[in-house]
Amino acid sequence: MDSSMLLAGILNVLTWWNLLLIIGGTLLGMFVGAMPGLSATMALALLLPITFSMDPGAGLSMLASLYVGASYGGSIAAILLNTPGTPAAAATVLDGYPLSQQGKAGKALGISLFASFCGGLMSGIALLVAAPLLGILVLKFGPIELFAVAVLGITIIGSLSQGSVVSGLLSGGIGLLVSTVGMDLITGTPRMTFGHMNLFSGISFTVALIGLFSIPQALLLIEKSGLSAKRVANKITDRLLPKLKDIKILMPNIFRSGVIGIITGLIPGTGGDTASWFAYNEAKRFSKDKSRFGKGDVAGLAAPEAANNSVVGGSLIPTIALGIPGSSSTAILLGALMVHGILPGPNLLTEHGEVTYTLIWAVIVANFALLAVGLMFTRLCVSVTKVPDGFVACAIIVLCVVGSFAINNSFFDVGLMFAFGLFGYWMIKAGMSPAPMVVGLILGPVMETSFQQSMLIGGGTFMVFVKSPIALCLLLLAAFSVIQSTPLLGAVASKFKKPA
């Protein structure tokens, strides 16, 4: 472990400005998470342009804390409205809302907050421990291995995305295609610019990100605004701070769920929703009285909340070590690095160690901010659940226009953002996830550059990838991830299966 980088990272986080950004990001994340229909990914995409003028460490600290705050904020609407504020809070509804109906909304929110704090802190510590070990490993990575990493990232995200593996890989392929727009990185030849000067520098990653994640969300909210009934939240009448005896009883469950969340987060393409259901099922399996689940059992509430917050640190491990986003939210964190000229990949730990450790410490400190801010402002967040969907959608669109224009002070970027937004809306309606496309946009330049460098190293032969053991293993793993996710393989296997 590089102690100088470790120390520099924590000193960066503990400056008064960064602490204010962490507290503000956590509070904003709670409000976003509490609004049904919104997501941390959308909020991160909208806030990304704000980080342009910030130090990379400060911008990442704010975005990471927003991610942490939104992971807890989703439970507020789940407990009070029976409506998950975020997809990861779907399992929280099962026991959180019955507790709220029993007049124990404060107790439910307090347990949710404490479990989220413990899960997030566990994942932050795991990330801090894993980072130096991964730093030793990534020193062995060169252009050949980087190309294999980029291929693995596309295939894993594509095969694990929602819907079919074909649609996931197609989405990732579109992202790779869009990333080639602009000047060729080696020859300087314009590609797919159609003679338009605004495209010579390529398509701004931030413009595409805002359009793909924010505009579709606003359009979906507009669709629901005329159909959804008026939401009435249960009131908080009891104490929010959980009792010590409840904490002692829940700690084994919280610890187990936190480990589940970290392990789930390590797998690119999975998220808090997967971890939450897994942890809920395990909590029910270990319970002595399974009949209480779904009727207001505190163990069924603590498990998914600990799991979905521990996914934050878990998903950052492959993000930092390999440059493969563990989720769509971590893809935006990588986008924030790209905005400041820091390319994602294994060299992140070695060439930009100070920024990387600042991000890691920000995740840990953000969880302490979550506990403090949550105790003070959870009651205030209840009012956010009453905001009409139509109003929220209009606010999102306005922020999208302002954010995309501010990147280059160009109305062309605003039009491009709307084009990506409409395309993202079509993708969602067609059952395709925009997340693999974003990963393609991120990994495209890395894949292209490393491929061209590998060809120069190997004299133009593809055998250069076979001669590297690391690259060969990663490429075989990429091929396996596609094959095992393809339904056609199962159909062929069943065709040739001998009858009993």
C-alpha positions as CSV (number, residue, x, y, z in Angstrom):
1,M,0.0,0.0,0.0
2,D,1.3,3.4,-1.0
3,S,1.0,5.2,2.4
4,S,1.7,8.7,0.8
5,M,-1.3,8.2,-1.6
6,L,-3.4,6.9,1.2
7,L,-2.6,9.9,3.4
8,A,-3.1,12.3,0.5
9,G,-6.5,10.8,-0.2
10,I,-7.9,11.2,3.3
11,L,-6.4,14.7,3.6
12,N,-8.2,15.7,0.4
13,V,-11.5,14.4,1.7
14,L,-11.2,16.1,5.1
15,T,-10.8,19.6,3.7
16,W,-13.8,21.8,4.7
17,W,-14.8,22.3,1.1
18,N,-14.9,18.6,0.3
19,L,-16.7,17.8,3.5
20,L,-19.4,20.4,2.6
21,L,-19.7,18.8,-0.8
22,I,-20.1,15.3,0.8
23,I,-22.8,16.5,3.2
24,G,-24.6,18.4,0.4
25,G,-24.3,15.4,-2.0
26,T,-25.6,13.0,0.6
27,L,-28.6,15.3,1.4
28,L,-29.4,15.7,-2.3
29,G,-29.1,12.0,-2.9
30,M,-31.6,11.4,-0.1
31,F,-34.1,13.7,-1.7
32,V,-33.6,12.2,-5.1
33,G,-33.9,8.7,-3.7
34,A,-37.1,9.6,-1.9
35,M,-38.8,10.7,-5.1
36,P,-40.6,7.7,-6.7
37,G,-39.4,7.2,-10.3
38,L,-36.1,8.9,-10.0
39,S,-32.7,7.2,-9.6
40,A,-29.2,7.9,-8.5
41,T,-28.0,7.4,-12.0
42,M,-30.2,10.2,-13.4
43,A,-29.1,12.6,-10.6
44,L,-25.4,11.8,-11.2
45,A,-25.8,12.4,-14.9
46,L,-27.4,15.8,-14.3
47,L,-24.8,16.9,-11.8
48,L,-21.8,15.7,-13.9
49,P,-21.4,19.1,-15.7
50,I,-21.1,20.9,-12.4
51,T,-17.9,19.0,-11.7
52,F,-16.2,20.5,-14.7
53,S,-14.8,23.4,-12.8
54,M,-14.0,21.4,-9.7
55,D,-10.9,19.5,-8.6
56,P,-11.3,15.8,-9.7
57,G,-11.2,14.7,-6.1
58,A,-13.8,17.2,-5.0
59,G,-16.2,16.4,-7.9
60,L,-15.9,12.6,-7.3
61,S,-16.5,13.1,-3.5
62,M,-19.8,14.9,-4.3
63,L,-20.9,12.3,-6.8
64,A,-20.0,9.4,-4.6
65,S,-21.9,10.8,-1.6
66,L,-24.9,11.4,-3.8
67,Y,-24.8,7.7,-4.8
68,V,-24.6,6.7,-1.1
69,G,-27.4,9.0,-0.1
70,A,-29.8,7.9,-2.9
71,S,-29.2,4.2,-2.0
72,Y,-30.8,5.0,1.4
73,G,-33.3,7.6,0.2
74,G,-35.2,5.0,-1.9
75,S,-36.3,3.4,1.4
76,I,-38.2,6.5,2.5
77,A,-40.8,6.2,-0.3
78,A,-40.8,2.4,0.1
79,I,-41.7,2.6,3.8
80,L,-44.1,5.5,3.7
81,L,-45.8,5.1,0.4
82,N,-45.5,1.4,-0.5
83,T,-43.6,2.7,-3.6
84,P,-39.9,2.0,-4.0
85,G,-38.0,5.3,-4.5
86,T,-35.4,3.4,-6.4
87,P,-35.4,-0.1,-7.9
88,A,-33.0,-1.3,-5.2
89,A,-35.7,-0.5,-2.5
90,A,-38.3,-2.9,-4.0
91,A,-37.5,-5.5,-1.3
92,T,-37.7,-2.9,1.4
93,V,-41.5,-2.5,0.7
94,L,-42.3,-6.0,1.9
95,D,-41.7,-5.3,5.6
96,G,-41.1,-1.6,5.7
97,Y,-44.6,-0.5,4.6
98,P,-46.4,-2.9,7.1
99,L,-44.3,-1.4,9.9
100,S,-45.4,2.1,8.7
101,Q,-49.0,1.1,8.8
102,Q,-48.6,-0.2,12.4
103,G,-47.5,3.4,13.4
104,K,-43.8,2.5,13.5
105,A,-42.7,4.5,10.5
106,G,-40.0,6.2,12.5
107,K,-38.7,2.8,13.8
108,A,-38.7,1.5,10.2
109,L,-36.8,4.5,8.8
110,G,-34.3,4.4,11.7
111,I,-33.5,0.7,11.2
112,S,-33.2,1.3,7.4
113,L,-30.8,4.2,8.0
114,F,-28.6,2.3,10.5
115,A,-28.5,-0.8,8.2
116,S,-27.6,1.4,5.2
117,F,-24.8,3.0,7.2
118,C,-23.4,-0.4,8.3
119,G,-23.6,-1.9,4.8
120,G,-22.0,1.2,3.2
121,L,-19.3,1.3,5.8
122,M,-18.5,-2.4,5.3
123,S,-18.2,-1.9,1.6
124,G,-16.0,1.2,1.9
125,I,-13.6,-0.7,4.2
126,A,-13.5,-3.6,1.8
127,L,-12.7,-1.2,-1.1
128,L,-9.9,0.4,0.9
129,V,-8.4,-3.0,1.7
130,A,-8.8,-4.4,-1.8
131,A,-7.4,-1.3,-3.6
132,P,-3.7,-1.7,-2.7
133,L,-3.8,-5.5,-3.5
134,L,-5.3,-4.7,-6.9
135,G,-2.7,-2.0,-7.4
136,I,0.1,-4.6,-7.3
137,L,-1.8,-6.8,-9.8
138,V,-2.5,-4.0,-12.4
139,L,1.2,-3.2,-12.7
140,K,1.3,-6.2,-15.0
141,F,-1.2,-4.7,-17.4
142,G,0.0,-3.2,-20.7
143,P,-1.9,-2.4,-24.0
144,I,-2.5,-6.0,-24.8
145,E,-4.1,-6.7,-21.4
146,L,-6.1,-3.4,-21.5
147,F,-7.7,-4.4,-24.8
148,A,-8.8,-7.8,-23.2
149,V,-10.2,-5.9,-20.2
150,A,-12.2,-3.6,-22.5
151,V,-13.6,-6.6,-24.4
152,L,-14.5,-8.3,-21.1
153,G,-16.2,-5.2,-19.8
154,I,-18.5,-5.0,-22.9
155,T,-19.4,-8.7,-22.9
156,I,-20.1,-8.9,-19.1
157,I,-22.2,-5.7,-19.0
158,G,-24.0,-6.8,-22.2
159,S,-24.8,-10.4,-21.0
160,L,-25.9,-9.3,-17.5
161,S,-28.1,-6.4,-18.5
162,Q,-31.8,-6.5,-18.3
163,G,-33.5,-8.3,-21.2
164,S,-31.8,-10.7,-23.6
165,V,-28.1,-11.1,-24.0
166,V,-28.4,-10.1,-27.7
167,S,-30.1,-6.7,-26.8
168,G,-27.4,-6.1,-24.2
169,L,-24.6,-6.8,-26.5
170,L,-26.3,-4.7,-29.3
171,S,-26.6,-1.8,-26.9
172,G,-22.9,-2.1,-26.0
173,G,-22.0,-2.3,-29.7
174,I,-23.9,0.9,-30.4
175,G,-21.9,2.6,-27.7
176,L,-18.7,1.4,-29.2
177,L,-19.8,2.7,-32.6
178,V,-20.8,6.1,-31.3
179,S,-17.4,6.4,-29.5
180,T,-15.6,6.3,-32.9
181,V,-17.3,9.5,-34.1
182,G,-14.7,12.3,-34.5
183,M,-11.0,12.3,-35.5
184,D,-9.1,9.0,-35.7
185,L,-6.8,8.8,-32.6
186,I,-3.8,7.6,-34.7
187,T,-4.2,9.1,-38.3
188,G,-6.2,12.2,-37.5
189,T,-8.8,11.3,-40.2
190,P,-12.4,12.5,-39.6
191,R,-14.9,9.6,-39.1
192,M,-18.7,9.7,-39.3
193,T,-18.7,13.5,-38.9
194,F,-20.8,14.1,-42.1
195,G,-18.8,17.3,-42.6
196,H,-20.2,18.8,-39.4
197,M,-17.5,20.7,-37.5
198,N,-19.1,20.1,-34.1
199,L,-18.5,16.4,-34.5
200,F,-14.8,16.6,-35.3
201,S,-13.9,16.5,-31.6
202,G,-16.3,13.5,-31.1
203,I,-19.5,13.2,-29.2
204,S,-19.3,14.5,-25.7
205,F,-19.7,11.7,-23.2
206,T,-21.5,13.9,-20.8
207,V,-24.1,15.0,-23.4
208,A,-24.8,11.4,-24.3
209,L,-25.0,10.5,-20.6
210,I,-27.5,13.2,-19.7
211,G,-29.7,12.4,-22.7
212,L,-29.7,8.6,-22.2
213,F,-30.5,8.6,-18.5
214,S,-32.4,11.8,-17.8
215,I,-34.7,12.5,-20.7
216,P,-36.2,9.0,-20.8
217,Q,-36.8,9.3,-17.0
218,A,-38.7,12.6,-17.5
219,L,-40.8,11.2,-20.4
220,L,-41.8,8.1,-18.3
221,L,-42.8,10.4,-15.4
222,I,-44.9,12.5,-17.8
223,E,-46.6,9.3,-18.9
224,K,-47.4,8.3,-15.3
225,S,-48.5,11.8,-14.2
226,G,-52.0,11.6,-15.6
227,L,-52.5,8.0,-14.4
228,S,-51.1,7.9,-10.9
229,A,-53.3,8.6,-8.0
230,K,-52.4,11.3,-5.4
231,R,-49.8,9.9,-3.0
232,V,-50.5,10.1,0.7
233,A,-47.5,9.3,2.9
234,N,-47.8,7.8,6.4
235,K,-46.7,10.2,9.1
236,I,-43.7,9.7,11.4
237,T,-45.0,9.8,14.9
238,D,-42.4,7.6,16.8
239,R,-38.7,7.9,17.4
240,L,-36.3,7.6,14.5
241,L,-33.2,6.5,16.4
242,P,-33.2,2.7,16.8
243,K,-32.9,1.2,20.2
244,L,-29.7,-0.5,21.3
245,K,-31.4,-3.9,21.8
246,D,-32.8,-3.8,18.3
247,I,-29.3,-3.1,16.9
248,K,-27.7,-6.0,18.8
249,I,-30.3,-8.4,17.5
250,L,-30.0,-7.2,13.9
251,M,-26.2,-7.0,13.7
252,P,-25.6,-10.6,12.4
253,N,-28.3,-10.1,9.8
254,I,-26.8,-6.8,8.8
255,F,-23.3,-8.2,8.6
256,R,-24.4,-11.1,6.4
257,S,-26.4,-8.9,4.1
258,G,-23.4,-6.5,3.8
259,V,-21.2,-9.3,2.7
260,I,-23.8,-10.4,0.1
261,G,-24.0,-6.8,-1.2
262,I,-20.2,-6.5,-1.6
263,I,-19.9,-9.8,-3.4
264,T,-22.9,-9.0,-5.7
265,G,-21.4,-5.5,-6.4
266,L,-18.2,-7.2,-7.6
267,I,-20.1,-8.7,-10.5
268,P,-20.4,-6.0,-13.3
269,G,-24.0,-5.6,-14.5
270,T,-25.7,-6.5,-11.2
271,G,-26.9,-3.9,-8.8
272,G,-28.6,-3.1,-5.6
273,D,-31.9,-4.6,-6.6
274,T,-30.3,-8.0,-7.1
275,A,-28.4,-7.8,-3.9
276,S,-31.5,-6.7,-2.0
277,W,-33.6,-9.7,-3.0
278,F,-30.7,-12.1,-2.4
279,A,-30.2,-10.6,1.2
280,Y,-33.9,-10.7,1.9
281,N,-34.2,-14.4,1.0
282,E,-31.2,-15.2,3.1
283,A,-32.6,-13.3,6.1
284,K,-35.9,-15.2,5.7
285,R,-34.0,-18.5,5.5
286,F,-32.0,-17.8,8.7
287,S,-35.1,-16.6,10.6
288,K,-36.6,-18.8,13.2
289,D,-40.1,-17.5,12.5
290,K,-40.5,-17.1,8.7
291,S,-44.2,-16.3,9.1
292,R,-43.5,-12.8,10.2
293,F,-41.8,-11.8,7.0
294,G,-44.0,-9.6,4.8
295,K,-45.9,-8.4,7.9
296,G,-43.4,-6.0,9.4
297,D,-40.4,-8.0,10.4
298,V,-37.4,-5.7,11.2
299,A,-35.0,-8.4,9.9
300,G,-36.7,-8.3,6.5
301,L,-36.3,-4.5,6.5
302,A,-32.6,-4.4,7.6
303,A,-31.3,-7.1,5.2
304,P,-32.1,-5.4,1.8
305,E,-31.1,-2.0,3.1
306,A,-27.7,-3.2,4.2
307,A,-27.2,-5.1,1.0
308,N,-28.1,-2.3,-1.4
309,N,-25.8,0.2,0.3
310,S,-22.9,-2.3,0.4
311,V,-23.2,-2.7,-3.4
312,V,-21.8,0.9,-3.7
313,G,-18.3,0.0,-2.5
314,G,-18.4,-3.5,-4.1
315,S,-19.2,-2.1,-7.5
316,L,-16.3,0.3,-7.3
317,I,-13.8,-2.5,-6.9
318,P,-13.9,-3.6,-10.6
319,T,-14.4,0.0,-11.6
320,I,-11.1,1.1,-10.0
321,A,-9.1,-2.1,-10.6
322,L,-10.0,-2.7,-14.2
323,G,-12.0,0.3,-15.4
324,I,-15.1,-1.9,-15.8
325,P,-18.1,0.0,-14.3
326,G,-19.9,-2.3,-11.8
327,S,-23.1,-0.4,-12.4
328,S,-24.6,2.4,-14.5
329,S,-23.9,4.8,-11.5
330,T,-20.2,3.8,-11.4
331,A,-20.1,4.3,-15.1
332,I,-20.9,8.0,-14.5
333,L,-18.2,8.2,-11.9
334,L,-15.8,7.0,-14.6
335,G,-17.3,9.6,-16.8
336,A,-16.4,12.2,-14.2
337,L,-12.8,11.1,-14.4
338,M,-12.8,11.3,-18.2
339,V,-14.1,14.9,-18.0
340,H,-10.8,15.7,-16.2
341,G,-8.7,13.9,-18.7
342,I,-8.2,10.7,-16.6
343,L,-8.8,7.6,-18.7
344,P,-10.4,4.6,-16.9
345,G,-8.4,1.4,-16.7
346,P,-6.0,-0.5,-14.5
347,N,-3.5,2.4,-14.6
348,L,-6.0,4.4,-12.5
349,L,-4.4,3.2,-9.3
350,T,-0.8,3.7,-10.3
351,E,-0.9,6.9,-12.4
352,H,-3.8,8.7,-10.5
353,G,-3.5,7.1,-7.0
354,E,-4.3,10.3,-5.1
355,V,-7.6,10.9,-7.0
356,T,-8.4,7.2,-6.6
357,Y,-7.8,7.1,-2.8
358,T,-9.8,10.4,-2.5
359,L,-12.8,8.6,-4.0
360,I,-12.3,5.6,-1.7
361,W,-12.2,7.7,1.4
362,A,-15.1,9.8,0.2
363,V,-17.3,6.6,0.1
364,I,-16.3,5.9,3.7
365,V,-16.8,9.4,5.0
366,A,-20.1,9.7,3.0
367,N,-21.6,6.9,5.1
368,F,-20.9,8.8,8.3
369,A,-22.5,11.9,6.7
370,L,-25.5,9.7,5.7
371,L,-26.0,8.7,9.4
372,A,-25.8,12.3,10.6
373,V,-27.8,13.8,7.7
374,G,-30.3,11.0,7.8
375,L,-31.2,11.5,11.5
376,M,-31.6,15.3,10.9
377,F,-33.4,15.4,7.6
378,T,-35.3,12.2,7.1
379,R,-38.5,13.8,8.4
380,L,-38.1,16.7,5.9
381,C,-37.6,14.2,3.0
382,V,-41.1,12.9,3.6
383,S,-42.5,16.1,2.0
384,V,-40.6,15.3,-1.3
385,T,-42.8,12.2,-1.8
386,K,-45.7,14.6,-2.3
387,V,-44.2,16.4,-5.4
388,P,-46.3,15.7,-8.5
389,D,-44.6,13.7,-11.2
390,G,-45.3,16.3,-13.9
391,F,-43.5,19.0,-12.0
392,V,-40.5,16.7,-11.4
393,A,-40.3,15.8,-15.1
394,C,-40.3,19.5,-16.2
395,A,-37.5,20.3,-13.7
396,I,-35.5,17.4,-15.0
397,I,-35.8,18.6,-18.6
398,V,-34.8,22.1,-17.7
399,L,-31.7,20.8,-15.9
400,C,-30.9,18.6,-18.9
401,V,-30.9,21.7,-21.2
402,V,-28.9,23.8,-18.8
403,G,-26.3,21.1,-18.1
404,S,-25.8,20.1,-21.8
405,F,-25.5,23.7,-22.9
406,A,-23.0,24.5,-20.2
407,I,-20.5,21.9,-21.4
408,N,-19.4,23.9,-24.6
409,N,-21.9,26.8,-24.6
410,S,-23.4,25.2,-27.7
411,F,-27.0,24.7,-28.7
412,F,-25.8,21.8,-30.9
413,D,-25.0,19.9,-27.7
414,V,-28.6,20.5,-26.5
415,G,-30.0,19.1,-29.7
416,L,-27.6,16.1,-29.5
417,M,-28.7,15.6,-25.9
418,F,-32.4,15.4,-26.9
419,A,-31.5,13.0,-29.8
420,F,-29.8,10.7,-27.3
421,G,-32.7,11.1,-24.9
422,L,-35.3,10.1,-27.5
423,F,-33.1,7.2,-28.6
424,G,-32.8,6.1,-24.9
425,Y,-36.5,6.3,-24.5
426,W,-37.0,4.1,-27.5
427,M,-34.4,1.6,-26.1
428,I,-36.4,1.3,-22.9
429,K,-39.7,0.8,-24.7
430,A,-38.0,-1.8,-26.9
431,G,-36.7,-3.7,-23.8
432,M,-33.1,-2.6,-24.2
433,S,-31.0,-1.1,-21.4
434,P,-29.0,2.1,-22.1
435,A,-26.4,1.0,-19.5
436,P,-24.3,-1.2,-21.9
437,M,-24.3,1.6,-24.4
438,V,-22.8,4.0,-21.8
439,V,-20.2,1.4,-21.0
440,G,-19.4,1.1,-24.8
441,L,-18.9,4.9,-24.9
442,I,-16.5,4.7,-22.0
443,L,-14.5,1.7,-23.1
444,G,-14.5,2.5,-26.8
445,P,-11.5,4.9,-26.8
446,V,-9.6,2.6,-24.4
447,M,-10.3,-0.5,-26.6
448,E,-9.4,1.3,-29.9
449,T,-6.1,2.8,-28.6
450,S,-5.0,-0.4,-26.9
451,F,-5.8,-2.5,-29.9
452,Q,-3.8,-0.3,-32.2
453,Q,-0.9,-0.4,-29.8
454,S,-1.2,-4.2,-29.5
455,M,-1.0,-4.6,-33.2
456,L,2.2,-2.5,-33.3
457,I,3.7,-4.6,-30.6
458,G,2.7,-7.9,-32.2
459,G,3.6,-6.8,-35.8
460,G,0.0,-6.9,-36.9
461,T,-0.8,-10.4,-35.8
462,F,-3.6,-11.4,-33.5
463,M,-1.3,-14.0,-31.9
464,V,-0.1,-11.3,-29.6
465,F,-3.2,-11.7,-27.5
466,V,-2.6,-15.5,-27.2
467,K,1.0,-15.0,-26.1
468,S,-0.2,-12.9,-23.0
469,P,-1.6,-15.3,-20.3
470,I,-3.6,-12.5,-18.7
471,A,-5.1,-11.3,-22.0
472,L,-5.9,-14.9,-23.0
473,C,-7.7,-15.7,-19.8
474,L,-9.7,-12.4,-19.9
475,L,-10.7,-13.1,-23.6
476,L,-11.7,-16.6,-22.8
477,L,-13.7,-15.4,-19.8
478,A,-15.4,-12.8,-22.1
479,A,-16.3,-15.6,-24.6
480,F,-17.6,-17.8,-21.8
481,S,-19.8,-15.0,-20.4
482,V,-21.5,-14.6,-23.8
483,I,-21.9,-18.3,-24.5
484,Q,-23.4,-19.2,-21.1
485,S,-25.9,-16.3,-21.4
486,T,-27.1,-17.2,-24.9
487,P,-30.5,-19.0,-24.9
488,L,-29.5,-20.6,-28.3
489,L,-26.9,-22.7,-26.6
490,G,-29.5,-24.3,-24.3
491,A,-31.8,-24.9,-27.2
492,V,-29.0,-26.7,-29.1
493,A,-28.0,-28.7,-26.1
494,S,-31.6,-29.9,-25.5
495,K,-31.9,-30.9,-29.2
496,F,-29.0,-33.3,-29.0
497,K,-29.9,-34.6,-25.6
498,K,-30.6,-38.3,-25.6
499,P,-34.2,-39.2,-24.6
500,A,-34.5,-41.1,-21.3
